[in-house]
Amino acid sequence: MENKSEEKGITRRGFFQRILVGFGLIISAGATGAIASQLLKSLMPSGWFGEPYVYRKVYAAPITEINQVGASIIFEDKANNRKAILINNGGNIQAFSLVCTHLGCQVFWEKERGKFLCPCHTAVFAADGSVESGPPEKSLDQYPVEIKDGLVYISFREPTWQPEQYFRGEGL
């Protein structure tokens, strides 16, 4: 009789089992790392982490253009392609984003009704930006307003990390 030595190799089933185990280990390591980092961050003093946002103050309009109750001005921040609206709500000047918090459609201010309307899903926001009806669950974003020397300024929140800090115009 011939003595055949069997080659020890991996079967197709064994190969796929090892692949699945490897993917499982990678995914669980990533999830464990994410949970651990959030847990450690919550245990550390808040001063250890810098504020991820800064506020950029932008001139919007002279106060004379919006000093009457019910007056409104649409303002476009050309640096970041954002639209905001300044509204005089009973002597209180407020600024709101014109982006619906549901799917990002542009909302429109209906002065006669004193409401913001979103045409995409018929959402209605009150003059203070809160949701009155429709699918949005979150109020319109509100921007801080400052009046100084008869001029109205809007502060836009921006991340402290800016791509220009790390990349030059010609690429990487």
Order of alpha helices (4+ residues) and beta strands (2+ residues): alpha-beta-beta-beta-beta-beta-beta-beta-beta-beta-beta-beta
